[in-house]
C-alpha cells in the first residue's frame, strides 16, 4: 500500500510542477524560465520517493516513463516550456535517465540518501547556477564549456548545502567535510560538461563518488570506479572534439564494463588504444606538410562499438569462466585495434602512395586495403607496445596469466594479423564510391550511394566500422582456436 501511495503522490507532484510551468509559459515567461522551474522543482520528488517507496523498481518506474516522454518531446519539439530557447539539447532526457539510474541503484542498496546527493546537486545546484550565472556572471571559467565563475560558485554553494543537509539527516560522520568534497566535484563536473550532459555527469558522478569513497566495498564498486574514470575521459573527449556525444556515452559504458571485468589492466589498455591513436594522428599531422594533413575525425558511437565489442565479448567470457586465456585474447583484440588504428592514422602520411594488399598496385591514399612501409612500421609498434603494456599490467596487478614469452608474442602476432586482416577485408568488401563529377574514390558517403555517388566496388553495407568489427571478430575467433 505504501508504494501505491508513493506513486499517487508522485503523479500529483509531477503533474502540479508541469501544470505550473505551463501556466507560466502561457503568461509570457520565457522557455528558459519555465525549463529551469521544472528542473529545480522536480528535484523535490526525491523526498516523496525516499519517504514512501521501499522498492527500487517502484522508485524508478515514474522517471523511466519520462525517459520515453522526454525523448519523444525532444524529437518532436513539443512541450516547449521544457526546452531551451535555442540550441536545444536532450538534457531533459538525461535528467530522467539519471533519476532512473539513481533510483534503481540507491534503493537497491537500501540507501536512498546516496541518490539524493546526486539528484539535489543536479536539480538545485545546477538549476540555480544556471539562473544566477546567466544573470550576473560575465567571466568564464577557463577550459569550461562556457560556464561562468559566478555560476560555478553558486553550483558549489548550493550543492554543498544540499549535500550537507542530506548527510546530516542521514546521520553520516564528517558530513560537512564530505559535503564540501562532493560540492567541489559537482562544480567540476558541471563546468566541463556540455550539450546538456551535466544532467548525467553531476548526479551520477556525485553519487558514484560518494559510494566509492564512503560506502563499504561491494560487488558494484569496480563498476562505479570504471564509470567515474571513463565518464571523465569521455566528457573531456567530447569537450575537445575527439568523440561525439553518443560516442562519448558509449565509451563511458564500455570503459565501465572493462574496469568492472578486468580492472586496471583492461581499462588502461583501452585508454592506451584510444589515447595513443589520437596522439599519433595529431603528431603526424603537425609534422606533415599542410597539403597532406589528414583532417581529424570525431569518433562516433558505431566506431566505438566496432572496436570494443570483440574485446568486451572475450572479457565477459573471462569474467564468467575465470580462464585467463580469454583475458589474453581480449588484450590481443585491443592490440589489433590499436595496431590497425596506428597504421591508418600514421600510414596515410607515407612519402609514397600505398599499394593494394591483394594486387600490389599503387592506390589512392586514405582508402581501405592499402599498405605502406610507414603503416607497417606503425602496425608493429602499436601491436608491440600494446603487448608490452598488457603483460606488464597483468603481472603488476596480480592476474593469473602465463609468465613466459608465449602470451607476449601471441598478442603481438594477433595485433599485426588483425591490422592485415582489416586491410584485406577493406580491399575485398568495403564500399568505395565515386562522385559523378570527380575521378577520386571515397568511402561510405553519407548519401549512402545516392545523390551523385556511384558504388564502384565492395558492398554498400560494408563501411569502415563494419570492417573494423569483422576484423576484430576474426582475430578473437582465431585467438580462441589457438589458445582454448
C-alpha positions in Angstrom: 0.0 0.0 0.0 2.8 2.4 0.8 4.2 2.1 -2.7 0.8 2.8 -4.2 0.5 5.9 -2.0 4.0 7.0 -3.1 3.1 6.6 -6.8 -0.1 8.5 -6.4 1.7 11.4 -4.6 4.5 11.3 -7.2 2.0 11.7 -10.1 0.2 14.5 -8.3 3.5 16.3 -7.5 4.9 15.9 -11.1 1.5 17.0 -12.5 1.5 20.1 -10.4 5.0 21.0 -11.4 4.3 20.7 -15.1 0.9 22.5 -14.7 2.6 25.5 -13.0 5.3 25.5 -15.7 2.6 25.5 -18.4 0.8 28.4 -16.8 4.0 30.4 -16.5 4.6 29.8 -20.2 1.1 31.0 -21.2 1.6 34.1 -19.0 4.6 35.1 -21.1 7.5 33.5 -19.2 10.4 32.5 -21.4 11.1 28.9 -22.1 14.4 29.2 -20.2 12.5 30.3 -17.0 9.9 27.5 -17.3 12.6 25.0 -18.1 14.6 25.9 -15.0 11.5 25.9 -12.9 10.8 22.3 -13.9 14.5 21.4 -13.5 14.6 22.7 -9.9 11.1 21.7 -8.7 11.4 18.1 -9.9 14.3 17.6 -7.6 11.8 17.7 -4.7 10.2 14.5 -6.0 13.1 12.5 -4.4 11.7 13.4 -1.0 8.5 11.6 -1.8 10.4 8.7 -3.2 12.6 8.3 -0.1 9.6 8.5 2.2 7.2 6.1 0.5 9.0 3.7 -1.8 10.6 0.6 -0.5 11.5 -1.0 -3.8 14.0 0.2 -6.5 11.5 -0.8 -9.2 8.7 1.3 -7.8 11.1 4.2 -7.3 12.4 4.0 -10.8 9.0 3.5 -12.6 7.9 7.1 -13.0 11.3 8.6 -14.1 11.7 5.6 -16.5 8.4 6.6 -18.1 9.7 10.1 -18.5 12.7 8.9 -20.4 10.3 7.9 -23.2 8.1 11.0 -22.8 11.0 13.5 -22.8 12.7 11.6 -25.6 9.5 12.0 -27.7 9.2 15.6 -26.7 12.8 16.3 -27.7 12.5 14.6 -31.1 9.1 16.2 -32.0 9.9 19.6 -30.4 6.8 19.6 -28.3 6.4 20.7 -24.6 8.4 23.9 -25.4 8.2 25.0 -21.8 10.7 22.2 -21.0 13.2 23.1 -23.7 15.8 25.8 -24.3 15.0 28.9 -26.4 17.9 28.0 -28.7 20.5 25.2 -29.1 18.2 22.6 -27.6 19.8 19.5 -26.2 18.5 16.2 -24.9 19.1 17.4 -21.3 15.6 16.6 -20.2 16.1 13.0 -21.4 19.4 12.8 -19.5 17.6 14.2 -16.4 15.1 11.3 -16.4 17.9 8.8 -17.1 19.8 10.0 -14.1 16.7 9.8 -11.8 16.0 6.3 -13.1 19.6 5.1 -12.6 19.9 6.6 -9.1 16.6 5.2 -8.0 17.5 1.7 -9.2 20.9 1.9 -7.5 20.3 3.7 -4.2 17.0 1.9 -3.4 18.6 -1.4 -4.3 21.4 -0.9 -1.8 18.9 0.4 0.7 20.4 3.9 1.0 18.1 6.4 -0.8 20.2 9.3 0.6 23.0 8.3 -1.7 20.8 9.1 -4.7 19.6 12.3 -3.1 23.2 13.6 -3.1 23.3 13.5 -6.8 19.7 14.4 -7.5 19.8 17.6 -5.3 23.2 18.6 -6.8 21.7 18.4 -10.2 18.3 19.8 -9.5 19.2 22.6 -7.1 22.9 23.2 -7.6 22.8 23.2 -11.4 19.4 24.8 -11.6 20.3 27.9 -9.5 23.8 28.0 -11.0 22.3 28.5 -14.5 19.7 31.1 -13.4 22.1 33.2 -11.3 25.2 32.6 -13.5 23.4 33.9 -16.7 22.0 36.9 -14.9 25.2 38.1 -13.0 28.1 36.1 -14.5 30.4 37.5 -17.1 33.8 36.0 -16.6 34.1 32.5 -18.0 35.7 29.5 -16.2 38.9 28.5 -18.1 38.6 25.4 -20.2 34.9 25.1 -19.4 32.0 24.9 -21.9 31.0 28.5 -21.4 30.3 28.3 -17.7 30.8 31.5 -15.6 32.7 31.9 -12.4 29.5 33.2 -10.7 27.6 30.1 -11.9 30.3 27.7 -10.7 30.4 29.5 -7.3 26.6 29.1 -7.0 26.9 25.5 -8.1 29.4 24.8 -5.3 27.4 26.6 -2.6 24.0 25.2 -3.4 25.4 21.6 -3.8 27.3 22.0 -0.6 24.3 23.0 1.4 22.1 20.3 -0.3 24.6 17.5 0.3 25.3 18.7 3.9 21.6 18.6 4.7 21.2 15.1 3.3 24.3 13.7 5.1 23.3 15.4 8.4 19.8 14.0 8.2 21.2 10.5 7.4 23.5 10.8 10.4 26.7 10.3 8.4 30.0 11.2 10.0 32.1 14.2 8.8 29.0 15.4 6.9 30.3 19.0 6.4 33.7 17.8 5.0 32.2 15.2 2.8 29.6 17.7 1.5 32.4 20.1 0.6 34.2 17.4 -1.3 31.1 16.5 -3.2 30.3 20.1 -3.9 33.7 20.6 -5.5 33.2 17.5 -7.6 29.7 18.7 -8.7 31.1 22.1 -9.7 33.9 20.5 -11.7 31.5 18.0 -13.4 29.1 20.9 -14.3 31.9 23.1 -15.6 33.4 20.6 -18.0 30.1 19.2 -19.4 28.4 20.5 -22.5 25.4 19.6 -24.6 23.2 19.0 -21.5 25.5 16.3 -20.3 25.7 17.9 -16.8 22.3 16.3 -16.2 24.2 13.0 -16.3 27.7 13.9 -15.1 26.6 15.8 -12.0 24.1 13.4 -10.4 25.7 10.1 -11.4 29.2 11.5 -10.7 28.4 12.8 -7.2 26.5 9.7 -6.1 29.1 7.3 -7.6 31.9 9.3 -6.0 30.3 9.1 -2.6 29.6 5.4 -2.9 33.1 4.6 -4.0 34.8 6.7 -1.2 32.5 6.3 1.7 30.4 3.1 1.4 31.8 -0.3 2.2 33.4 -2.0 -0.9 30.8 -4.2 -2.7 30.5 -6.1 -5.9 29.3 -2.9 -7.7 32.3 -0.8 -6.6 34.6 -1.7 -9.6 31.8 -0.7 -12.0 31.3 2.6 -10.2 35.1 3.3 -10.3 35.1 2.5 -14.0 32.2 4.7 -14.6 33.8 7.6 -12.9 37.1 7.2 -14.7 35.6 6.5 -18.1 33.0 9.2 -17.7 35.7 11.8 -17.0 37.7 10.7 -20.1 34.5 10.7 -22.2 33.4 14.2 -21.2 36.8 15.6 -21.8 37.0 13.9 -25.2 33.6 15.3 -26.2 34.8 18.7 -25.0 37.9 18.6 -27.2 36.1 17.1 -30.2 37.6 13.6 -30.0 34.2 11.9 -29.6 30.6 12.8 -30.4 28.1 12.9 -27.6 26.8 9.4 -28.4 30.3 8.1 -28.9 31.3 9.5 -25.5 28.4 7.9 -23.7 29.1 4.6 -25.4 32.8 4.9 -24.5 31.9 5.6 -20.8 29.8 2.4 -20.7 32.5 0.4 -22.4 35.1 1.7 -20.1 33.0 0.9 -17.0 32.4 -2.6 -18.2 36.1 -3.1 -19.0 37.1 -1.9 -15.5 34.5 -3.9 -13.7 35.7 -7.1 -15.5 39.4 -6.7 -16.0 40.2 -3.9 -13.5 43.1 -1.5 -14.2 44.8 -3.7 -16.9 41.9 -3.8 -19.3 40.9 -0.3 -18.7 44.4 1.1 -19.2 44.8 -1.0 -22.4 41.5 0.6 -23.6 42.8 4.1 -22.8 46.1 3.3 -24.5 44.2 2.4 -27.6 42.1 5.5 -27.6 44.7 8.0 -26.4 47.7 6.8 -28.4 45.7 6.7 -31.6 44.7 10.3 -31.2 48.2 11.4 -30.2 49.7 9.6 -33.1 47.3 11.3 -35.5 48.0 14.8 -34.2 51.7 14.4 -34.0 51.9 13.2 -37.6 49.6 15.9 -38.8 51.8 18.6 -37.3 55.0 17.1 -38.8 53.5 16.8 -42.3 53.0 19.4 -45.0 49.8 21.2 -44.9 48.5 19.7 -48.2 49.0 16.2 -46.8 47.4 16.8 -43.4 44.5 14.4 -42.6 41.5 16.0 -41.1 40.9 14.7 -37.6 37.7 12.7 -37.4 35.4 12.9 -34.4 34.7 9.3 -33.4 31.1 8.2 -33.3 29.2 5.6 -31.3 29.4 2.9 -34.0 33.1 3.4 -34.3 33.5 3.0 -30.5 31.4 -0.2 -30.6 33.1 -1.6 -33.7 36.5 -1.5 -31.9 35.3 -2.6 -28.5 32.6 -5.3 -28.8 35.1 -8.1 -29.8 37.4 -7.5 -26.9 34.5 -7.0 -24.5 32.9 -10.3 -25.5 36.1 -12.1 -24.6 36.3 -10.1 -21.3 32.8 -11.2 -20.4 33.7 -14.8 -21.0 36.7 -14.4 -18.8 34.5 -13.0 -16.1 32.2 -16.0 -16.3 34.8 -18.7 -16.6 37.9 -17.2 -14.8 40.0 -18.7 -17.5 43.0 -16.3 -18.1 43.3 -17.4 -21.7 40.2 -15.3 -22.5 41.9 -12.3 -20.9 44.9 -12.7 -23.2 42.7 -13.0 -26.3 40.8 -9.9 -25.1 44.1 -8.0 -24.8 45.0 -9.3 -28.3 41.8 -7.9 -29.8 42.7 -4.5 -28.3 46.2 -4.8 -29.7 44.7 -5.5 -33.1 42.5 -2.4 -32.9 45.5 -0.3 -31.7 47.8 -1.6 -34.5 45.2 -1.0 -37.2 44.3 2.5 -36.0 48.0 3.4 -35.8 48.5 2.1 -39.3 45.6 4.2 -40.6 46.5 7.4 -38.8 50.2 7.3 -39.5 50.4 5.3 -42.7 48.5 8.0 -44.6 51.5 10.3 -44.3 53.8 7.9 -46.1 56.0 9.5 -48.7 54.6 7.3 -51.5 51.0 6.2 -52.1 50.2 2.8 -50.6 49.9 -0.4 -52.5 46.8 -2.6 -52.5 47.4 -5.5 -50.2 45.9 -8.0 -52.6 47.0 -6.7 -56.1 50.3 -5.0 -55.2 49.3 -2.0 -57.3 49.5 1.6 -56.2 46.2 3.0 -54.9 44.7 6.2 -53.7 45.7 7.5 -50.3 43.1 7.0 -47.5 41.3 4.1 -49.0 41.0 0.8 -47.1 43.1 -2.1 -48.4 46.3 -0.1 -48.8 49.5 -0.8 -47.0 52.8 1.2 -46.9 56.1 0.8 -45.2 55.3 3.5 -42.7 51.9 1.9 -42.0 53.5 -1.5 -41.4 56.1 0.0 -39.0 53.2 1.7 -37.2 51.3 -1.6 -37.0 54.3 -3.3 -35.5 54.9 -0.6 -32.9 51.3 -0.3 -32.0 51.0 -4.1 -31.5 54.2 -4.4 -29.6 53.5 -1.6 -27.2 50.1 -3.0 -26.5 51.6 -6.4 -25.8 54.2 -5.0 -23.5 51.7 -2.9 -21.6 49.3 -5.8 -21.3 51.8 -8.2 -19.8 53.2 -5.5 -17.5 49.8 -4.6 -16.2 48.5 -8.2 -15.8 51.6 -9.2 -13.8 51.7 -5.9 -11.8 48.1 -6.3 -10.7 48.4 -10.0 -9.9 46.4 -11.5 -12.7 47.0 -15.2 -13.3 48.3 -15.1 -16.8 51.2 -17.0 -18.4 54.6 -15.8 -17.4 56.6 -16.9 -20.4 57.1 -15.2 -23.7 54.3 -17.1 -25.5 51.5 -14.8 -24.4 53.6 -11.7 -25.2 54.3 -12.8 -28.8 50.8 -14.1 -29.2 49.4 -10.6 -28.5 51.9 -9.1 -30.9 51.1 -11.6 -33.7 47.3 -11.0 -33.2 47.8 -7.3 -33.4 49.8 -7.4 -36.6 47.5 -10.0 -38.1 44.4 -8.0 -37.2 45.7 -5.0 -39.0 46.4 -7.0 -42.1 43.1 -8.8 -42.0 41.4 -5.3 -41.8 43.3 -4.3 -45.0 42.3 -7.5 -46.8 38.6 -7.0 -45.8 38.8 -3.4 -46.8 40.1 -4.2 -50.2 37.6 -7.1 -50.8 34.4 -5.9 -49.2 34.4 -2.3 -48.2 32.2 0.0 -50.2 34.0 2.5 -52.4 32.2 5.2 -54.3 33.0 7.8 -57.0 31.3 11.2 -57.1 29.8 11.5 -60.5 31.8 14.6 -61.4 35.1 13.7 -59.7 37.6 10.9 -60.5 38.7 10.2 -56.9 37.1 7.4 -54.9 35.6 7.9 -51.5 34.4 5.5 -48.8 30.9 5.3 -47.3 29.5 8.7 -48.1 26.6 9.9 -46.0 24.4 9.8 -49.1 24.7 6.0 -49.0 25.5 5.7 -52.7 22.7 8.1 -53.8 22.7 11.7 -54.7 25.7 11.7 -57.1 27.6 8.9 -55.5 28.2 5.7 -57.6 29.2 2.5 -56.0 32.4 1.3 -57.7 33.4 -1.7 -55.7 32.5 -3.6 -52.5 29.2 -3.8 -50.8 27.1 -0.7 -49.7 26.6 -2.0 -46.2 30.3 -2.7 -45.5 31.6 0.5 -44.0 34.9 1.0 -42.3 33.2 0.4 -39.0 31.9 -2.9 -40.3 35.4 -3.9 -41.4 36.8 -3.0 -38.1 34.2 -5.1 -36.3 34.7 -8.1 -38.6 38.5 -8.0 -38.4 38.2 -7.8 -34.6 35.8 -10.8 -34.5 38.1 -12.8 -36.8 41.1 -12.2 -34.6 39.1 -13.2 -31.5 37.9 -16.4 -33.2 41.4 -17.3 -34.4 42.8 -16.5 -31.0 40.3 -18.7 -29.2 41.1 -21.5 -31.6 44.8 -21.3 -30.8 44.5 -21.0 -27.0 41.4 -22.9 -26.0 
